[in-house]
Structures are given as C-alpha cells and as structure tokens.
Amino acid sequence: MPKFTNGFTKMAAPVKDGKIWRHRLMVKGVRVSGTFETKAAALAWEATQRVQLADGKAKIIEETCKDAFDRYEREVSRNKAGKRWEVNRLAAMGATSLGTVKIADVDETHVAAWRDERLRTVSGATVNREMNLLSHVFSVARKEWKWLSKSPTTDVARPKVKPPRDRLISEDEITAICLALGWDQKAPGMVPTTKQHRIALAFLFAIETAMRAGEICGLGKADISGRVARLKMTKNGFPRDVALSPRAQEIWAMVPDGFDISSASLDALFRKARERAGVKGLTFHDTRHEAITRLAGKLGVLDLARMVGHRDIRQLQTYYNATADDIAAKL
C-alpha cells in the first residue's frame, strides 16, 4: 500500500458499491472510512482527512456529530438571543443515532435516516426547522473547523409541510370564550378580579395587537409608554415596538402592572375555557392570525410588518385573508 510522508496509508482507491462510493484510509494505525455519492467527493474527503497541523503532522478527524453539536452550542448558540430552543434541539440531536456517527463519516444516508426517525413523532414543519439548524452546524464544521469537505444535508429532501393555519375567530366565539372565563364584555365598569378575567383580557389584547402569548405574559408597567408597547425580546431575537389601538389601551388600563399570568397558565386555562364554550379547532396563537388579518385592512404592508415583527414581508401572506370583494371595495 502506498504511504505518504505524513503517516497516511491509502488502503485503496475509492470503490463503487451500487450507487455510492466507499473509501478507506489508515493513518498511524487508525482506520477511517466513508461513503460518498461520487468518486470526486470521496477524494475530497481524503484530502480533508490529510489536513496538516502547523508542525506538519496529519490531523485525524475523530469527532462525532455529537461533538459537533456540543461545540456549536458552546461557540455559536450561546451567543444568540433565542438560544434556548437551539440548545435543547442540539442536545436532543446528540442523543439520537446520528450523534454517534463520526463527523468524517457522516453523509446523506445518515441525515435521511435521522429525518425519517423524527417524522414519526413530529410534523414536517418541525423537522424542517431542525434541518435548518443541522445544516448550519455542518456548514460551520466545514468552513471554520475543517471537519468536513461538504455538508451532508445539501442533497437530502425536505419533508412536505402542511398548509399554514388560517383559522379566524368570529365575534360569537370571542364572546363565548370570554363568558367561559367569567368576563362579560358588555358589562359596564367590570373590573378584573380573577386569573380567568386576566386571561380573557389577554385574549382580547392579543386580537388587538397580534402579540404572542409569551410576549403578552412578559409585559410589565415599564414596557408601556403611552400608545406604544416595547417588547425587549421576541421570538426572532429582536426587540419590537407595538402600536396600541384605543381598545388595546383600554384593556391595558385595567391591568396597568401587567397581566400577571404565566404562559403555561394562560395555555391551560384558555384550553379549558374553549372547551366550556364549545369552540372547536381554536388555539390562543390563532389570535395572531385574526389580529394580523384585521390590521391588514388598516395598515400598509411595511407598517404591518414592523408592528407584527416579520422581517420578511412575504411571510405576511400566511395571515392576509382579504377576499376579492374586500380588495374590489378598496378600488
């Protein structure tokens, strides 16, 4: 077998096995191998395995995918505003069979197997979000750490995603849910005295502002200034100012120190009220769709995107539900 001056023994040229190419090397008694789609990819992998250190000695890439996930979490995720989701997902990925694969050996077949395994328990949309994270991990491993010659996610098919929810909320449903929470919108001078009352007000506030449940629960007295609510942290990691309608200001005046409810309590008690009200197929997050649909009839697209926090205005197409008659009326 030919030997290289850096200690590599090339065991054989890449060998075609059906639709894939297999290649093996031995470096100072350590055997490494991989499977590839093309012979060129196999040779590129060989070159990656022979990365030279400053003293001229060969570096063997023995790290696993879990090692890559852990390093990415330490060096990249921790610096992001919305790090919690990434930290949890990276840990979960490391605990799967993919985590045990050596980074030098990982290829499309491993990623596809991981994808299919995840699809047994979560939706295609969730898998797509996780694949975006996985792709970036491998991209950093390739460009900055020199652990890979190509990303194994590039040619893996993404799962189909169900159409986005377009659930709107009727006035009758709003009234029924509020009454199920003990809140009568028509009662003059009513004051919130229970947690259920505050959840009803949070529900109405969400329909006025398009804020998410967590954003509403996190609001405090210092976050409201006149007609503007200041959100210091949002889902996409950026702060956002939200204009308050007169109705939103009226609701806030009833709870000037905040709604004083946790996201978990809001979710649990809202679900119970929904069942008591006999409303089907509704989630609290549907208030965002309802709110954005209403706001779309009042605001231009740029103002709307700024208020609801969409940095890509194309995302607003998910929420905009104007009918042809509505558009014709504007003409």
Secondary structure by P-SEA (a helix, b strand, c coil): cccccccccccccccccccbbbbbbbccccccccccccaaaaaaaaaaaaccccccbbbbccccaaaaaaaaaaccccccccaaaaaaaaaaaaaccccccccccccaaaaaaaaaaaaacccaaaaaaaaaaaaaaaaaacccccccccccccccccccccccccccccaaaaaaaaaaacccccccccccccaaaaaaaaaaaaaaccccaaaaaacccccccccbbbbccccccbbbbbbbcaaaaaaaaaccccccccaaaaaaaaaaaaaaaccccccccaaaaaaaaaaaacccaaaaaaaacccccccccccccccaaaaaaac
